[in-house]
Amino acid sequence: MFDLLIKNGTIINGTGSPSFFGDVGITEGKIVRIGKGLTGAKKTIDATGLTVTPGFIDSHSHSDNAILSHPEMIEKLEQGITTSISGQCGGSPAPISRDATQEEKDKIVGGIGKAGDVLRTFGTFLDAIKDRPMGESQAILVGHGNLRKAVMGMENRAPSADELEQMKALLREALEHGALGVSFGLIYPPSCYAATDELIEIAKVAQEYYAIVAAHIRGEGGTLTAATAEFIQVIRESGARGVLSHHKAAGGKENWGKVHNTLRMLEAANAEGLEIWCDTYPYTATHTSMGATFIPTELHAGGDAGIVQLLADPEERKKLKAWGRERWGDDLSWTQVVACDAYPQYKGLFMPEIAKLHGTDAYDAIYDMIAACGNKNCNACYHTICEDDVATVLAWPRTMACTDASVAKGSTVFHPRLKGSFPRVLGHFVREKSVTSLPEMIRKMTSMPASVYGLKTKGLIWEGMDADLCIFDADKIIDRSEFTNCNQRAEGLNYVIVAGEVVVEDAVCNGKKLGRVLLMEH
């Protein structure tokens, strides 16, 4: 007798092959039978008229920062995600910065042990969380920014030979304890302070373990082509396998269309024998901190306290405003604030409206917000991407889908990708825009990331694989979360199953925590 039997579904098994009609039998968290006319189960789901697929794999996630505080991972499950690839953009919970205060350590670690011990290395962090239940499963990259902070703090300089060896040793320790690979965040301090040769040396360590190198490249706007070339160089000279994170052309109309060239560059690199993929999210707005956008990276070397002090100096602020206007111009109508603890009334508003309410110009309003928040939890969405470019990247055969998001953690305003990325891919870009076939997109959301990241029991509806599944109405599935109304659940998502048990029904999570940290074997 099966523990769970899914009957009469249209099965898309994740390989990219056409759908077929059948049943899926599940026992002890595994798919044990696929066929027709299966009977005998403790629980049966009638999937007549519905599509049955492997659970979605979020190729670029930040939900590692919620493992300790919000392990239910509700927003991931409620869009069909059963596994995430986290620790992205150069940032991970560990190793902790050499300059971190005890308060900062305690905030990260919560109640799982002494912060100094748990966060000392990435390996000690993984050891502490490996048995903690959570809603989805996660494989976690170690952030290059954390490696740098652990050895060098926020210093804006090249590492000494000894410091570079210390970073490499920390990475080896992480990989030997089960880290997935390493991520670069080349617009964020201190990862952005690294020269190309440092990135190559770090990537060489990943190559020793056949581990992944994921990169938020050094520029996604005017310098997109050069930044893509740098990433290809890092992969070529290190021999590592690489994923170009959340690929897009941002920053305004002058950059639209550049993805056609960068995808050709990636195709040429793969043709010469390199192994490079990318991922993307299906929206025309980015999301990051206002400090990362409106304060030059070199000024972050003094830390958050240094930025606050800088903003309090009238002459320094005058220089910053001049820099901002030269880079971004006077029209900031593309900037929408989604988090600002000091000015919660501004959440969800665009900068022209905020400037009027604040009684200043837009740049003074921005710098007042950053200063009042201590350069923490002050974030915005930036509406600067062309939808045709999103479709172009999604259609590329080596593109995986992602959210580039954590979970809401109590917030009521956020980028809608946090709740709607995967339903939007399927509803808007596959059903409505026909960027590719449904079986091919399911492959790019399931077996492709499972293969790229070495998740051997995920991503396919095959006998013996983990019973992580989605059941949805292919004619109805769509995102409903919007930039100004973020909390709406997806439509057309009937069931999500993790480890053989239903965790979501009609897009509502039931709170079961059946996921786990996936420790990688290199």
FITORDREN-517462 format. One record per atom (N, C-alpha, C): residue in one letter; x, y, z. Coordinates in steps of 0.05 Angstrom, whole numbers, plus 5000, padded with zeros to 4 digits. Layout:
AXYZ/...
REM end
This chain:
M501749765000/M500050005000/M501850255000/F501050444983/F502650694981/F501850875005/D503651045013/D502951255032/D501251465019/L501951534994/L500451734978/L500351644949/L498051674937/L497751604909/L496551844895/I497851934874/I496852144857/I495752014832/K493152044827/K491751904806/K491052094783/N491151984758/N489952104735/N491152374727/G493752424733/G495052674727/G496352684700/T496652924690/T498352964666/T501153014676/I502852814673/I505552814685/I507552934666/I509053134676/I511353244662/I513753174680/N515352984671/N517252864690/N519853024695/G520253244681/G522553414686/G524753384666/T524653184648/T526853134629/T526653324605/G524353454601/G523853604577/G522153454557/S521753194562/S520053034543/S517153104547/P515453034527/P512653094528/P511252974553/S508953084560/S507452984582/S506152724575/F505352574596/F503852324593/F501852304616/F499852134611/F497752104631/F498451864649/G498051904675/G498651674693/G498351744723/D499351554739/D499251564768/D502051564779/V502351664803/V504851664818/V504451554846/G505751344852/G505551224879/G508051294896/I507451374921/I509551474939/I509551314965/T511851234974/T512151094999/T514751185013/E514451255039/E516751345055/E518351565042/G516851755031/G518151995019/G519451964992/K519051724980/K520251674954/K518151604933/I518751664908/I517051574886/I517751284881/V515751104884/V516350814882/V514950694857/R512850814847/R511550704823/R510450934806/I510750904780/I509551084760/I508150904740/G505550944736/G504050774718/G501250864714/K499550674706/K496650734703/K495050524719/G492850614730/G491150434744/G492250344771/L494050494783/L495150424809/L492950444830/T493050264849/T491050274871/T492350214898/G490850274919/G491750204946/G493550414958/A492350594974/A493950804986/A492550915011/K494151005030/K493051125054/K491651395047/K492751535028/K491551785019/K491751804989/T489651894976/T489651924947/T488952204939/I490352314919/I489752574907/I488852514878/D486552614871/D485552584844/D486552834828/A488452784810/A489653004794/A488453024766/T485952934763/T484652954737/T484653244728/G485553294703/G485653564692/G487953734702/L489653624719/L491853774731/L494553664721/T496553824723/T499253754715/T500953694739/V502453464738/V504053374760/V507053404751/T508653544766/T511453594760/T513153544784/P515753524780/P517553534803/P517253804818/G517853804843/G517854064858/G519954244846/F519254504846/F521054704833/F523554754850/I525754804836/I528354864849/I529055154843/D529255314864/D529855594862/D532955614859/S533855684835/S536655684829/S538255904843/H536856114851/H538256334865/H536456444886/S537156374911/S535456444934/S537156564956/H535856714973/H537156824997/H535756725022/S534456495021/S532956405044/S534656275065/D537356255060/D539056175082/D538956365105/N538356615100/N538256815122/N535656795138/A533956595131/A531456555147/A531356275160/I533456115157/I533455845168/I532955855198/L534256045212/L534056055241/L531656205250/S530656395235/S528556565244/S525756495233/H525656405208/H523056335196/H523356075180/P523855855193/P524455605179/P522055495164/E519655595168/E517355485153/E517655535123/M519055745115/M519455805086/M516855825071/I514855955083/I512155945072/I511956055044/E513256285039/E512956405012/E514256234990/K516256084997/K517555904978/K515655674971/L514555544991/L512755314987/L510255404972/E509255644978/E506655724966/E506955814937/Q509355794926/Q509655824897/Q510855574884/G510855354899/G511655094888/G514655024892/I516155184905/I518955134909/I519354934932/T520754714926/T521254514947/T524254504954/T525954624938/T528854634943/T529954904934/S531755024949/S532955274942/S536055254942/I537255404924/I540155434924/I540755714936/S541755714961/S542055964975/S544956034981/G545356244996/G548056345001/G549256494978/Q547556654965/Q548256784939/Q549357064943/C550357174921/C551257454919/C553457524939/G555157324945/G557457374962/G556857374991/G554257314999/G553557325027/G552357065038/S553256995061/S552256755075/S552356805105/P550956645121/P550956695150/P553756675163/A555556515150/A558156475162/A560156435138/P562756475144/P563956545170/P563456835177/I563356885203/I562757155212/I565057335209/S564557595205/S566657795202/S568457805227/R570957845223/R572857875246/R572158115263/D570658305251/D569958555265/D567158555276/A565758335273/A562958325282/A562758365312/T560758525320/T560158565349/T558658315360/Q558658295386/Q557158075398/Q554158095391/E553158345390/E550358385384/E549758285356/E551558335337/E551158245309/E551157935308/K553057815323/K553157525323/K550657405335/D549757515357/D547357405371/D544857425353/K544757645338/K542357685320/K542257475299/I544557395289/I544557185268/I544056915279/V545256855302/V545256575311/V542856505327/G541456695339/G539056625354/G539656455378/G538156235381/G538456075405/G539755805400/I541455785380/I542555515374/I545355475384/G546455655400/G549055615411/G550655865413/K553055855423/K554756085425/K555456185398/A555056445393/A555356555366/A558156515356/G560156555373/G562956535365/G563556255354/D562356045367/D562855775358/D561255705333/V558755775333/V556955705310/V557755835284/L558556085286/L559156245262/L562156265255/R563756125270/R566656155267/R567556085238/T566455865228/T566955775201/T564255695188/F564255665162/F561855565149/F561255275157/G563355125162/G562954855171/G561554835198/T562355005217/T561054995243/T558155085241/F557555265223/F554755345218/F553155115207/L554254975186/L552754755175/L552354535196/D554354485212/D554054275233/D551854345252/A551454605258/A549454695277/A546554675265/I546254705239/I543554715227/I542854465212/K544654275209/K544154045191/K541653875198/D540953875223/D538653715232/D536153885237/R536254145231/R533954315237/R531854295215/P529354225222/P527254205201/P526454475190/M525854485165/M524754725152/M522954645129/G521554845119/G519454795099/G520554685073/E522554805063/E523854715038/E526554595045/S527854455026/S530654375029/S532354595017/Q534854605027/Q536754805016/Q539554685014/A540854754991/A543754714988/A544954994989/I547055035004/I548055305010/I550855355001/L551255574987/L553855674979/L555055835002/V557755845003/V559056025022/V559656285007/G559156515020/G559656765006/G562556855007/H563556934984/H566257044982/H566457295000/G564357455002/G564457685019/G564957605048/N563757385056/N564257285084/N567057185087/L568157055067/L570956965069/L572757205073/R572157415057/R573857655059/R573557785086/K571057815096/K570557945121/K571857795144/A571757525143/A572957365164/A575957405166/V577257465144/V580157495143/V581057785143/M579657955129/M580558235124/M578558445134/G576258365145/G574358565151/G573258705126/M572758955127/M571759105104/M573859255089/E576359185092/E578459345080/E578359325050/N578759565037/N578659585008/N581559574997/R582559334995/R585259294985/R585459004976/A587658944962/A588258664955/A589258514980/P588658254982/P589658105004/P592558045001/S593958015024/S596657915023/S596557625015/A598857515008/A598957225001/A597957055024/D598657125049/D597656975072/D594657005075/E593657245071/E590757285074/E589157125053/L590257125028/L588956965007/L588856675014/E591056575025/E591156295034/E589156235056/Q588856425074/Q586856395096/Q584056375084/M583356545064/M580756525052/M580356265038/K582356175024/K582255915010/K581855685029/A583255705052/A582955495073/A580155485084/L578955725088/L576155735098/L574255625078/L574755675052/L573055555032/L573255255031/R575755155032/R576054865032/R574654735056/E574854865079/E573454755103/E570454755098/A569354965085/A566554975080/A565654745061/L567254715039/L566554505020/L566754225032/E568654185049/E568953925061/E566753865081/H565454065091/H563154025109/H560454025095/G560454055068/G557954035054/G556954275040/A558554495039/A557654735024/A557454664995/L555654794981/L555154734952/L557354844935/G558455074942/G560455214926/G560955484938/V561755674921/V562255944930/V560756144913/S559856364925/S558556574910/S560056834912/F560056984890/F561257254889/F558957464888/G559357684902/G557457904900/G558958154892/L559458194866/L561458384858/L560458664855/I558058724866/I557259004870/I557159074900/Y557558864917/Y557258904945/Y559958894959/P560359084978/P562859074994/P562658835013/P564858695019/P567558745009/P568158574984/S566258404975/S566858244951/S567658414927/C566458644925/C567058824902/C569858934902/Y571258914926/Y573959014928/Y575958824916/A575158584909/A576958384898/A577558434869/A580058404861/A580858414833/A580358144820/T580458134794/T579857894780/T581657664788/D584257724792/D586057504799/D585357374826/E584257534845/E583357414870/E580957224865/L579157314849/L576757144842/L577656884830/I579556894812/I580556654799/I581756454819/E583356564838/E584556394858/E582456264876/I580456414883/I578256294899/I576756084883/A576256144858/A574755954841/A576355704836/K578955714836/K580655474833/K580155274856/V579655384880/V579055204902/V576355054897/A574355204887/A571855074880/A572254864859/Q573954914840/Q574554714819/Q575754464830/E577354484851/E578554254863/E576454054873/Y574154164880/Y571953994891/Y569653954871/Y570054044847/Y567954034826/Y565454184836/A565954404851/A563854564862/A563054794844/I560854914850/I559755134833/I560855404842/V561255574823/V561855854828/V559556014816/A558056154834/A555756324825/A556556614829/A555856784811/A556757064812/A554557264805/H554057444824/H552857694818/H555157864806/I555057894780/I557358014766/I557758304773/R559958424763/R560758684772/R558958914762/G557358864742/G555559064732/G553458944715/E550959044717/E548758944702/E547459164685/G548759394683/G547759614667/G549759684645/G550959924648/G552760014627/G555259844624/T556059704645/T558459534644/T557759234642/L555359174633/L554458894632/L556258724615/T557058814592/T558658654574/T561358594586/A562658804597/A565258764609/A565158594634/A562958614649/A562658454673/A562258154666/T560758114645/T560357834635/T562957724626/A564557884612/A567157784602/A568957714626/E568857874647/E570457814671/E569657544683/F567057494685/F566157244696/F567057004679/I566857034653/I567756824635/I570756774639/Q572256994642/Q575156964647/Q575656804673/V574156874694/V574556724720/V574056434716/I571856364701/I571256074697/I573355944679/R574156084658/R576155974640/R578855924654/E579756114670/E582456084682/E582455914707/S580155874719/S580055704742/S579255414735/G577855384713/G576855124706/G574355034721/A573155224737/A570755154753/A568255164735/R566055064746/R563455084734/R562155334745/G560755484728/G559655744737/G556755794730/V555455944748/V552756044743/V552756344745/L551956484724/L551756774724/L549056834736/S549056974758/S546657004774/S544757214762/H542157154765/H539957334757/H540657514733/H541157384710/H542157524687/H540057714676/K540957954670/K539158164661/K540758404651/A539358584638/A540558854630/A538859054644/A539959174665/A538459374682/A539559654677/G538359844691/G539460114691/G538260304671/G536360214655/G534960394636/G535060304607/K533660454591/K533260374563/K535960354547/E537860514555/E540460504540/E541760234542/N540960064561/N542159804564/N540459574554/W537959634546/W536159434537/W537259304512/G536959044510/G537958894487/G540758784490/K542158874510/K544958774513/K545058474520/V542858364530/V542958084537/V543257904512/H542558004488/H542957844464/H545957804460/N547558004466/N550457984463/N551657814485/T550757854510/T551957704532/T551257404530/L548857344521/L548157054517/L549956934495/R550457084474/R552356984454/R555056934465/M555957114483/M558557074497/M558556824513/L556356764528/L556256524543/L556156274525/E554756294503/E554656074484/E557356014473/A558856224467/A561556184456/A563356054477/A563156144502/A564756024523/A564155734527/N561655654526/N560855374529/N561855214504/A561855334481/A562755204457/A565755134458/E567255294474/E570155244476/E570755044499/G568554944512/G568954734532/G568454824561/L567755074565/L567155164592/L564355064600/E563755084626/E561055004635/E559855234650/I558055384636/I556855614647/I553855604642/W552355674663/W549455704661/W548755984672/C546156054671/C545256294685/C542556234696/D541556414713/D538856414722/D537656694721/T535056704723/T533756964721/T531056954735/Y529957184743/Y527257204754/Y525557354735/P522857304735/P521157394713/P519857674717/Y521457864725/Y520358134731/Y522158344718/T521058584716/T522458804703/T523559004724/A523758924749/A524959094769/A526958924785/T529159054793/T531058934810/T530359004839/H531958904858/H531558964886/H534158944901/T534959154915/T537259134932/T537159374951/S539259394968/S539259614988/S539659874974/M538560084987/M538960354976/M541860444979/G543160345000/G545960405004/G547660294981/A547060054972/A548659934950/A548160084924/T545860214921/T545260354896/T546160644897/F545860774919/F546261064919/F548761164935/I550460974944/I552961044956/I555160894942/P557261034933/P559460894919/P560660674936/T561360454922/T562360214937/T564860274954/E566560454945/E569060494960/E568460624987/L566160754990/L565460885015/L564460695036/H563860445028/H562860245046/H565060125063/A567560175057/A569760055071/A569760135101/G568560365107/G568460445135/G566160335150/G564660145137/G562360015151/G559960205152/D557860095164/D555360245166/D555660505183/A557160485204/A557560715221/A559060935206/G560960855189/G562361055173/G560561195153/I558661045141/I556761155122/I554961355136/V553961285160/V552161465175/V553661725181/Q556161695190/Q557861935196/Q558262105171/L558761975149/L559162125123/L556662285116/L554362155119/L551862295111/L551162525129/A552362535153/A551862755172/A553562995166/D555562965149/D557363185141/D556163325117/P555463585119/P554163725097/P555763725071/E558463755074/E560163765050/E560263495037/E560463285053/E560663015042/E557962945028/R555763025041/R553162965029/R552863115002/K553863355001/K553763514976/K555263364954/K557563244961/K559063094941/K557562844932/L556262714952/L554662474946/L552362534927/K550962754932/K548762834915/K549762894887/A552063014884/A553163074858/A553762804843/W554962614858/W555562354847/W553062214838/G550962224855/G548462094849/G547162214824/R547162474822/R545962604798/R547462534773/E550162524775/E551762454751/E551162174742/R550761994762/R550361714755/R547461654747/W545561764762/W542761684759/W540961904748/G541862144748/G540162364738/G538262464760/D536462644753/D534562764772/D531962604773/D531362454753/D528762304752/D529162034766/L528162004790/L528461754805/L525661614807/S524061664787/S521361544788/S521361244785/W523661134779/W523860844776/W524560704803/T524960864824/T525760754850/T523260744869/Q522660504878/Q520360454896/Q521360334922/V521060474944/V521960384970/V520160164980/V521459944989/V519959715000/V520659655029/A522759775040/A523459735068/A524959975078/C524060085100/C525360305113/C524260325142/D525760215161/D524760205188/D524360485200/A525960675192/A525860935203/A523461095192/Y522661035168/Y520361175155/Y518460965143/P517060825160/P515360615149/P513060715131/Q512460975134/Q510261085118/Q511061105089/Y513661075083/Y514561095055/Y514560835040/K514060615054/K514160355041/K512060325019/G512960244996/G511160204974/G510960454956/L512060674964/L511960924949/L514360964931/F513961114909/F516161184891/F517461444900/M519961484892/M521561704903/M520461984898/P519262044875/P518062314873/P515962374894/E514262174900/E512262214921/E513562234948/I515562074953/I516962084979/I518362354983/A519562454962/A520962714964/A518962934972/K516562934960/K514563134968/K513763104997/L513262855006/L512462815033/L514762885053/H517162845044/H519562895061/H520263185062/G519363335042/G519963625041/G522763685031/T523963505016/T526663555006/T526763454977/D529163484965/D529463344939/D529863044943/A529762894922/A529762604924/A532262494936/Y534562624930/Y537062514940/Y537362564970/D536562794980/D536562845009/D534762645023/A532462595011/A530562395023/A531862125025/I533262045003/I534561785003/I536761775025/Y538361975026/Y540661975045/Y539662005074/D537362145078/D536162145105/D535161875113/M533961725094/M532961465100/M535261275107/I537361275090/I539661105095/I540961155122/A541261415128/A542561495154/A540761415178/A538161465176/A536461405198/A536161105203/C536560945182/C536460655185/C539260535192/G541260705193/G543960595198/G544960425175/N544060485151/N544660335127/N543860045129/K541759985145/K540759715148/K537759715141/N536859495128/N534059465122/N532859715110/C534159825090/C533160045075/C533459975045/N531259865034/N531459735008/N529359844989/A529859804963/A528059904943/A527959714919/C525859734904/C525659604877/C526259814857/Y527659734835/Y528559924815/Y527459824788/H525559974777/H524059894753/H525459984728/T527459824720/T529259914698/T529859694677/I528259484676/I528759254658/I526659234637/C527459134614/C525559094591/C524458814592/E521858784589/E520658514590/E521558334567/D522058454544/D523058294522/D525758164529/D527458304544/D529958194553/D529557964573/V527557994591/V526957784609/V526157534594/A524457564574/A523657334557/A525957214542/T527757374532/T530057274518/T531857104536/V532357194560/V534057044578/V532656784587/L530056804593/L528556564601/L528556354579/A528556434554/A528456244532/A531156104527/W533356224536/W535956104531/W536155824543/P537055624528/P536955354538/P538355294564/R540255464572/R541755404597/R540955604619/T538555714617/T537555884639/T535755734658/M536155784684/M534455674705/M532855894717/A530555824729/A528856024741/A529656064771/C529056304780/C529756374808/C527956584819/T528156624846/T526756844859/T528657074866/D531257014871/D533057214882/D531957334907/A530657174924/A529257274947/A529457084971/S528957194994/S528657035018/S525656985022/V524756995047/V521856995053/V521157255067/A518557295071/A517657565079/A518557635107/K518757445125/K519657495153/K518057715166/G515457715161/G513657915173/G513358175158/S514858215137/S514558455122/S512058445105/T510858675100/T508358695085/T508758815057/V511158935052/V511759055026/V514458935017/F514558824993/F516958694983/F516758664953/H518858574941/H518858514912/H516958274908/P515158284889/P513258054886/P514557794878/R517157804869/R518457554862/R518657364887/L518557484911/L518657324935/L516357134937/K514057194925/K511657024926/K510856904899/G511757034877/G510456964852/G512256874829/S514856844833/S516656804810/S515856564793/F515556334805/F515156084790/F512456074777/P510256144791/P507656164777/P507656364754/R509156584757/R509356784736/R510756674711/V512956534716/V514256404693/V512356224678/L510856064692/L509155864679/L506656004667/G505556194681/G503056314671/G503556534650/H505256724657/H505656954639/H507556884616/F509856764622/F511956734601/F511656484585/V510456274596/V510056024581/V507256034568/R505156054584/R502456034573/R501756274556/E502356514566/E501456754552/E503456844530/K506056834535/K508056934516/K509456714500/S509056464508/S510256234493/S513256254489/V514656334510/V517556354507/V518856084502/T517655874512/T518455604507/T516155414515/S516455164510/S514354974516/S514154924546/L511854824555/L511554774584/L513454554593/P513754324579/P515754124588/P518554224589/E519354394570/E522054504570/E522454694594/M520454864600/M520755044622/M520754884649/I519154674651/I519354514675/I522054384678/R523254304656/R526054204657/R527954414668/K527654664660/K529354884668/K528854964698/M526554874708/M525854934736/M526354694755/T527054464743/T527254214760/T529854064754/S529853904733/S532153724730/S534753874722/M534454104708/M536854254701/M538354354726/P536954504744/P538454584768/P539254344785/A537754134786/A538553894801/A541153784790/S541453784763/S543953684751/S546253874755/V545754134751/V547854334754/V548954334782/Y547254314802/Y548054334830/Y548554064844/G548353844829/G548953584840/G546953484860/L544353554856/L542253454874/L541153194862/K542452974869/K542052724855/K539352594858/T537852664879/T535252544884/T532952744879/K533552974867/K531553174862/K531053224832/G528853344826/G528453454800/G527253284778/L526553034785/L525352854765/L523152684778/I521052624762/I519052424770/I519952154758/W521652034773/W522751764767/W522551594792/E522251344788/E522251164811/E524951174826/G524751204853/G527151224869/G527851514876/M526651704863/M527251984869/M525652084893/D526552304905/D525052424927/D522352514917/A520352464934/A517552544927/A517052834934/D518453014920/D517953294921/D516453364895/L513953454897/L512253484873/L510553734874/C509753824851/C507754034848/C505453924831/I503054004838/I500653934823/I499154194818/F498754264792/F497554524786/F495854514761/D494254714757/D492554744734/D494154914713/A495154784693/A496854924673/A495355144658/D492655134658/D491155334644/D490555574662/K491155554688/K490455764707/K492855874723/I494955724726/I497055804744/I498156074736/I498356254756/I499356524751/I500056654778/D501856844778/D502356994802/D500257214806/R499657274831/R497857494837/R499157704854/S501557654864/S502957854880/S503858084861/E503458324871/E504158564855/E505958744871/F507258944859/F509059124873/F507659294894/T505059344889/T503559514909/T501559344924/N501359094919/N499658914934/N501058634934/C502958614952/C504958394951/C503958134961/N502058124979/N501457884994/N499457694982/Q498657744957/Q496757564945/Q498157304936/R496857084942/R497956824935/R497556764905/A499056574895/A498756484868/A496056354863/E495156354838/E492756224830/E493455974815/G491855764818/G492155524802/G494255324812/L495255364836/L497155184849/L495555014869/N495054764862/N493254594878/N494654454901/Y496954334896/Y498454194917/Y501454224914/V502854234936/V505754214937/V506353984957/I508053804949/I508753574965/I511753574970/V512553544995/V515353515003/V515653255018/A517653105010/A518252845023/A515752675026/G514052685005/G511752515004/G509352605020/E509452845031/E507052945046/E506153215035/V503653255035/V502453505026/V503253725046/V504453945035/V505154175052/V503754425044/V502554425019/V501054655009/V498554544995/E496254655001/E493754584987/E492354844979/D491754874954/D490555114943/D492155354950/A494755334947/A496755544951/A496955634980/V495955474999/V496155555027/V497955345041/C500055435054/C501955265068/C500655165094/N501154915101/N500054805126/N502054815149/G504454905144/G506454935166/G508254705170/K507854485156/K509654255160/K512454325151/K514454225166/K517254275160/K518654015154/L518653945129/L519753685120/L522253715103/G523153955100/G525654005085/G528053975103/R530453995091/R532953965107/R535154105092/V537354155106/V539754255093/V541054025078/L541754065053/L542953865037/L545953895037/L547253715051/L550253725053/L551353585029/M552953735013/M553953634988/M556453464992/E556753254976/E559053084976/E560753154951/H563153254956/H564953334934/H567153134930/
REM end
